[in-house]
Amino acid sequence: MFSFARPGAMPTPSIEVPPRPRSVPEPPAQRRRSRWATLRWLVLAVLFALAIIAGIVVARGAVVAIWPPAARLFILAGLPVETPITGLKIEKLTPARTPDGLMIEGDITNTGKAPRDLPRLRVALRDTSEKEVQYKIVPPPKPRLMPGEVAHFKTPFDHPDDAATGVVVTFATTEAR
């Protein structure tokens, strides 16, 4: 648009200037993780994994008590494993015939330095060729033995197999329960 203020005067252009825009917000820049931040997270994850593995190795006795097949993994890794029966000995086995059958007696000794829970006992009768002919699982004489303590057990076999000539007493495995 042109406007003439006076005759003969040069026309002055009239331009409407739009208002100055306020600062235009820039689109948010995508935050890029620095290499150091990524490296810190990676180091933290590795340290956390190592702490878990160290805890499992240190507490391997508890791990084996909870999950017995783990003992094989520890042995394969070259780590000694203390089983629940480590330090327990069955001694002084005495089989005796009775009018009703057979009585098996013996002692369980805790030779270790820590208290031990006693597992159930597996009492097996064998024939002359060492073949097992009869067995039974019996509860321990007491639930726990202190270091150096001895517990006496006694279990009857009513109507033992006639071929039985020997006896073997072991600790029952978890599968035998």
Phi and psi restraints in degrees (value plus and minus 20) as a CYANA .aco file:
   2 PHE   PHI    -138.6   -98.6
   2 PHE   PSI     126.6   166.6
   3 SER   PHI    -149.7  -109.7
   3 SER   PSI     121.3   161.3
   4 PHE   PHI    -129.9   -89.9
   4 PHE   PSI      93.7   133.7
   5 ALA   PHI    -105.2   -65.2
   5 ALA   PSI     -59.5   -19.5
   6 ARG   PHI    -154.2  -114.2
   6 ARG   PSI     135.3   175.3
   7 PRO   PHI     -91.8   -51.8
   7 PRO   PSI     117.8   157.8
   8 GLY   PHI      63.1   103.1
   8 GLY   PSI     -25.2    14.8
   9 ALA   PHI    -102.4   -62.4
   9 ALA   PSI     134.4   174.4
  10 MET   PHI     -90.2   -50.2
  10 MET   PSI     118.7   158.7
  11 PRO   PHI     -88.9   -48.9
  11 PRO   PSI     117.4   157.4
  12 THR   PHI    -125.8   -85.8
  12 THR   PSI     105.4   145.4
  13 PRO   PHI     -87.6   -47.6
  13 PRO   PSI     119.0   159.0
  14 SER   PHI    -127.6   -87.6
  14 SER   PSI      91.8   131.8
  15 ILE   PHI    -135.3   -95.3
  15 ILE   PSI     112.3   152.3
  16 GLU   PHI    -109.6   -69.6
  16 GLU   PSI      99.6   139.6
  17 VAL   PHI    -114.9   -74.9
  17 VAL   PSI     104.8   144.8
  18 PRO   PHI     -86.3   -46.3
  18 PRO   PSI     132.8   172.8
  19 PRO   PHI     -83.5   -43.5
  19 PRO   PSI     128.7   168.7
  20 ARG   PHI     -85.0   -45.0
  20 ARG   PSI     108.0   148.0
  21 PRO   PHI     -89.6   -49.6
  21 PRO   PSI     126.2   166.2
  22 ARG   PHI     -87.2   -47.2
  22 ARG   PSI     147.8   187.8
  23 SER   PHI     -76.9   -36.9
  23 SER   PSI     105.3   145.3
  24 VAL   PHI     -96.3   -56.3
  24 VAL   PSI     104.3   144.3
  25 PRO   PHI     -87.7   -47.7
  25 PRO   PSI     110.4   150.4
  26 GLU   PHI     -98.5   -58.5
  26 GLU   PSI     127.2   167.2
  27 PRO   PHI     -81.0   -41.0
  27 PRO   PSI     123.9   163.9
  28 PRO   PHI     -79.8   -39.8
  28 PRO   PSI     110.1   150.1
  29 ALA   PHI     -91.2   -51.2
  29 ALA   PSI     118.4   158.4
  30 GLN   PHI     -90.6   -50.6
  30 GLN   PSI     106.8   146.8
  31 ARG   PHI     -95.5   -55.5
  31 ARG   PSI     107.1   147.1
  32 ARG   PHI    -124.8   -84.8
  32 ARG   PSI     112.7   152.7
  33 ARG   PHI     -93.8   -53.8
  33 ARG   PSI     118.0   158.0
  34 SER   PHI     -97.3   -57.3
  34 SER   PSI     141.0   181.0
  35 ARG   PHI     -81.4   -41.4
  35 ARG   PSI     -54.1   -14.1
  36 TRP   PHI     -86.9   -46.9
  36 TRP   PSI     -59.4   -19.4
  37 ALA   PHI     -84.1   -44.1
  37 ALA   PSI     -63.5   -23.5
  38 THR   PHI     -83.5   -43.5
  38 THR   PSI     -62.2   -22.2
  39 LEU   PHI     -83.9   -43.9
  39 LEU   PSI     -59.7   -19.7
  40 ARG   PHI     -81.8   -41.8
  40 ARG   PSI     -63.6   -23.6
  41 TRP   PHI     -84.5   -44.5
  41 TRP   PSI     -59.5   -19.5
  42 LEU   PHI     -84.6   -44.6
  42 LEU   PSI     -64.5   -24.5
  43 VAL   PHI     -82.8   -42.8
  43 VAL   PSI     -61.0   -21.0
  44 LEU   PHI     -82.7   -42.7
  44 LEU   PSI     -61.5   -21.5
  45 ALA   PHI     -85.9   -45.9
  45 ALA   PSI     -60.5   -20.5
  46 VAL   PHI     -85.7   -45.7
  46 VAL   PSI     -63.6   -23.6
  47 LEU   PHI     -82.4   -42.4
  47 LEU   PSI     -58.7   -18.7
  48 PHE   PHI     -84.4   -44.4
  48 PHE   PSI     -64.6   -24.6
  49 ALA   PHI     -82.7   -42.7
  49 ALA   PSI     -61.9   -21.9
  50 LEU   PHI     -84.6   -44.6
  50 LEU   PSI     -57.4   -17.4
  51 ALA   PHI     -84.9   -44.9
  51 ALA   PSI     -60.4   -20.4
  52 ILE   PHI     -84.8   -44.8
  52 ILE   PSI     -65.8   -25.8
  53 ILE   PHI     -82.6   -42.6
  53 ILE   PSI     -63.1   -23.1
  54 ALA   PHI     -82.0   -42.0
  54 ALA   PSI     -60.8   -20.8
  55 GLY   PHI     -82.7   -42.7
  55 GLY   PSI     -60.7   -20.7
  56 ILE   PHI     -86.3   -46.3
  56 ILE   PSI     -60.7   -20.7
  57 VAL   PHI     -87.3   -47.3
  57 VAL   PSI     -63.0   -23.0
  58 VAL   PHI     -86.0   -46.0
  58 VAL   PSI     -59.2   -19.2
  59 ALA   PHI    -120.2   -80.2
  59 ALA   PSI      13.3    53.3
  60 ARG   PHI     -83.7   -43.7
  60 ARG   PSI     -48.1    -8.1
  61 GLY   PHI     -82.1   -42.1
  61 GLY   PSI     -63.1   -23.1
  62 ALA   PHI     -88.4   -48.4
  62 ALA   PSI     -58.2   -18.2
  63 VAL   PHI     -82.3   -42.3
  63 VAL   PSI     -64.3   -24.3
  64 VAL   PHI     -86.8   -46.8
  64 VAL   PSI     -55.4   -15.4
  65 ALA   PHI     -84.8   -44.8
  65 ALA   PSI     -56.4   -16.4
  66 ILE   PHI     -98.5   -58.5
  66 ILE   PSI     -61.9   -21.9
  67 TRP   PHI    -154.8  -114.8
  67 TRP   PSI      68.7   108.7
  68 PRO   PHI     -73.6   -33.6
  68 PRO   PSI     -55.0   -15.0
  69 PRO   PHI     -81.0   -41.0
  69 PRO   PSI     -36.4     3.6
  70 ALA   PHI     -84.8   -44.8
  70 ALA   PSI     -42.1    -2.1
  71 ALA   PHI     -77.9   -37.9
  71 ALA   PSI     -59.1   -19.1
  72 ARG   PHI     -82.1   -42.1
  72 ARG   PSI     -60.0   -20.0
  73 LEU   PHI     -84.7   -44.7
  73 LEU   PSI     -62.0   -22.0
  74 PHE   PHI     -85.7   -45.7
  74 PHE   PSI     -60.3   -20.3
  75 ILE   PHI     -85.1   -45.1
  75 ILE   PSI     -61.4   -21.4
  76 LEU   PHI     -81.9   -41.9
  76 LEU   PSI     -52.2   -12.2
  77 ALA   PHI    -101.2   -61.2
  77 ALA   PSI     -20.9    19.1
  78 GLY   PHI      61.8   101.8
  78 GLY   PSI      -1.6    38.4
  79 LEU   PHI    -123.5   -83.5
  79 LEU   PSI     107.7   147.7
  80 PRO   PHI     -86.7   -46.7
  80 PRO   PSI     123.9   163.9
  81 VAL   PHI    -140.8  -100.8
  81 VAL   PSI     110.7   150.7
  82 GLU   PHI    -115.8   -75.8
  82 GLU   PSI      93.2   133.2
  83 THR   PHI    -101.6   -61.6
  83 THR   PSI     147.3   187.3
  84 PRO   PHI     -81.7   -41.7
  84 PRO   PSI     -41.5    -1.5
  85 ILE   PHI    -119.4   -79.4
  85 ILE   PSI     -16.8    23.2
  86 THR   PHI     -80.3   -40.3
  86 THR   PSI     108.8   148.8
  87 GLY   PHI      70.9   110.9
  87 GLY   PSI     -22.9    17.1
  88 LEU   PHI    -123.5   -83.5
  88 LEU   PSI     113.2   153.2
  89 LYS   PHI    -145.5  -105.5
  89 LYS   PSI     119.3   159.3
  90 ILE   PHI    -122.2   -82.2
  90 ILE   PSI     103.0   143.0
  91 GLU   PHI    -154.9  -114.9
  91 GLU   PSI     149.2   189.2
  92 LYS   PHI      33.5    73.5
  92 LYS   PSI      28.7    68.7
  93 LEU   PHI     -89.8   -49.8
  93 LEU   PSI     111.3   151.3
  94 THR   PHI    -156.2  -116.2
  94 THR   PSI      84.0   124.0
  95 PRO   PHI    -106.6   -66.6
  95 PRO   PSI     120.8   160.8
  96 ALA   PHI    -162.0  -122.0
  96 ALA   PSI     114.4   154.4
  97 ARG   PHI     -95.1   -55.1
  97 ARG   PSI     119.5   159.5
  98 THR   PHI    -147.0  -107.0
  98 THR   PSI     147.5   187.5
  99 PRO   PHI     -81.0   -41.0
  99 PRO   PSI     -48.7    -8.7
 100 ASP   PHI    -111.4   -71.4
 100 ASP   PSI     -33.4     6.6
 101 GLY   PHI     141.2   181.2
 101 GLY   PSI    -138.3   -98.3
 102 LEU   PHI    -159.0  -119.0
 102 LEU   PSI     117.1   157.1
 103 MET   PHI    -135.5   -95.5
 103 MET   PSI     106.4   146.4
 104 ILE   PHI    -129.5   -89.5
 104 ILE   PSI     106.0   146.0
 105 GLU   PHI    -146.8  -106.8
 105 GLU   PSI     135.5   175.5
 106 GLY   PHI    -196.8  -156.8
 106 GLY   PSI    -199.8  -159.8
 107 ASP   PHI    -142.1  -102.1
 107 ASP   PSI     126.7   166.7
 108 ILE   PHI    -135.2   -95.2
 108 ILE   PSI     106.2   146.2
 109 THR   PHI    -138.0   -98.0
 109 THR   PSI     116.8   156.8
 110 ASN   PHI    -113.7   -73.7
 110 ASN   PSI      82.8   122.8
 111 THR   PHI    -110.3   -70.3
 111 THR   PSI     -22.5    17.5
 112 GLY   PHI    -100.6   -60.6
 112 GLY   PSI    -196.3  -156.3
 113 LYS   PHI    -124.8   -84.8
 113 LYS   PSI     -14.1    25.9
 114 ALA   PHI    -151.2  -111.2
 114 ALA   PSI     133.7   173.7
 115 PRO   PHI     -82.3   -42.3
 115 PRO   PSI     125.8   165.8
 116 ARG   PHI    -149.7  -109.7
 116 ARG   PSI     117.8   157.8
 117 ASP   PHI     -97.8   -57.8
 117 ASP   PSI     118.0   158.0
 118 LEU   PHI    -110.3   -70.3
 118 LEU   PSI     107.4   147.4
 119 PRO   PHI    -101.6   -61.6
 119 PRO   PSI     152.7   192.7
 120 ARG   PHI     -88.5   -48.5
 120 ARG   PSI     139.6   179.6
 121 LEU   PHI    -123.2   -83.2
 121 LEU   PSI     124.3   164.3
 122 ARG   PHI    -131.7   -91.7
 122 ARG   PSI      92.9   132.9
 123 VAL   PHI    -126.5   -86.5
 123 VAL   PSI      98.3   138.3
 124 ALA   PHI    -141.3  -101.3
 124 ALA   PSI     118.7   158.7
 125 LEU   PHI    -120.6   -80.6
 125 LEU   PSI     118.1   158.1
 126 ARG   PHI    -143.9  -103.9
 126 ARG   PSI     135.5   175.5
 127 ASP   PHI    -112.1   -72.1
 127 ASP   PSI    -192.3  -152.3
 128 THR   PHI     -84.2   -44.2
 128 THR   PSI     -45.1    -5.1
 129 SER   PHI    -113.0   -73.0
 129 SER   PSI      -3.4    36.6
 130 GLU   PHI      45.9    85.9
 130 GLU   PSI      -1.9    38.1
 131 LYS   PHI    -106.5   -66.5
 131 LYS   PSI     114.4   154.4
 132 GLU   PHI     -91.8   -51.8
 132 GLU   PSI     108.4   148.4
 133 VAL   PHI    -131.3   -91.3
 133 VAL   PSI     -40.3    -0.3
 134 GLN   PHI    -183.3  -143.3
 134 GLN   PSI     125.8   165.8
 135 TYR   PHI    -171.6  -131.6
 135 TYR   PSI     144.9   184.9
 136 LYS   PHI    -172.5  -132.5
 136 LYS   PSI     134.4   174.4
 137 ILE   PHI    -123.5   -83.5
 137 ILE   PSI     108.8   148.8
 138 VAL   PHI    -145.2  -105.2
 138 VAL   PSI     131.5   171.5
 139 PRO   PHI     -90.3   -50.3
 139 PRO   PSI     134.7   174.7
 140 PRO   PHI     -89.4   -49.4
 140 PRO   PSI     138.7   178.7
 141 PRO   PHI     -85.9   -45.9
 141 PRO   PSI     -46.2    -6.2
 142 LYS   PHI    -172.7  -132.7
 142 LYS   PSI     138.0   178.0
 143 PRO   PHI     -93.2   -53.2
 143 PRO   PSI     -48.2    -8.2
 144 ARG   PHI    -166.7  -126.7
 144 ARG   PSI     122.4   162.4
 145 LEU   PHI    -138.2   -98.2
 145 LEU   PSI     114.2   154.2
 146 MET   PHI    -101.9   -61.9
 146 MET   PSI     143.1   183.1
 147 PRO   PHI     -75.7   -35.7
 147 PRO   PSI     110.5   150.5
 148 GLY   PHI      61.5   101.5
 148 GLY   PSI     -27.6    12.4
 149 GLU   PHI     -98.5   -58.5
 149 GLU   PSI     130.8   170.8
 150 VAL   PHI    -143.2  -103.2
 150 VAL   PSI     116.7   156.7
 151 ALA   PHI    -141.9  -101.9
 151 ALA   PSI     113.6   153.6
 152 HIS   PHI    -115.2   -75.2
 152 HIS   PSI     112.7   152.7
 153 PHE   PHI    -137.8   -97.8
 153 PHE   PSI     136.4   176.4
 154 LYS   PHI    -170.7  -130.7
 154 LYS   PSI     103.7   143.7
 155 THR   PHI    -158.8  -118.8
 155 THR   PSI     111.8   151.8
 156 PRO   PHI    -109.3   -69.3
 156 PRO   PSI     129.8   169.8
 157 PHE   PHI    -136.5   -96.5
 157 PHE   PSI      84.6   124.6
 158 ASP   PHI    -100.2   -60.2
 158 ASP   PSI     112.7   152.7
 159 HIS   PHI      35.0    75.0
 159 HIS   PSI      40.0    80.0
 160 PRO   PHI     -87.1   -47.1
 160 PRO   PSI     135.6   175.6
 161 ASP   PHI     -80.5   -40.5
 161 ASP   PSI     117.6   157.6
 162 ASP   PHI     -84.8   -44.8
 162 ASP   PSI     -44.4    -4.4
 163 ALA   PHI    -100.3   -60.3
 163 ALA   PSI     -28.8    11.2
 164 ALA   PHI     -88.7   -48.7
 164 ALA   PSI     104.8   144.8
 165 THR   PHI    -146.8  -106.8
 165 THR   PSI     -30.1     9.9
 166 GLY   PHI    -163.0  -123.0
 166 GLY   PSI     146.5   186.5
 167 VAL   PHI    -157.0  -117.0
 167 VAL   PSI     123.6   163.6
 168 VAL   PHI    -152.1  -112.1
 168 VAL   PSI     109.8   149.8
 169 VAL   PHI    -138.3   -98.3
 169 VAL   PSI     106.2   146.2
 170 THR   PHI    -153.1  -113.1
 170 THR   PSI     154.3   194.3
 171 PHE   PHI    -105.5   -65.5
 171 PHE   PSI     115.3   155.3
 172 ALA   PHI     -89.5   -49.5
 172 ALA   PSI     118.6   158.6
 173 THR   PHI    -100.8   -60.8
 173 THR   PSI     148.1   188.1
 174 THR   PHI     -84.4   -44.4
 174 THR   PSI     -49.1    -9.1
 175 GLU   PHI     -88.2   -48.2
 175 GLU   PSI     -46.0    -6.0
 176 ALA   PHI    -101.8   -61.8
 176 ALA   PSI     -20.7    19.3
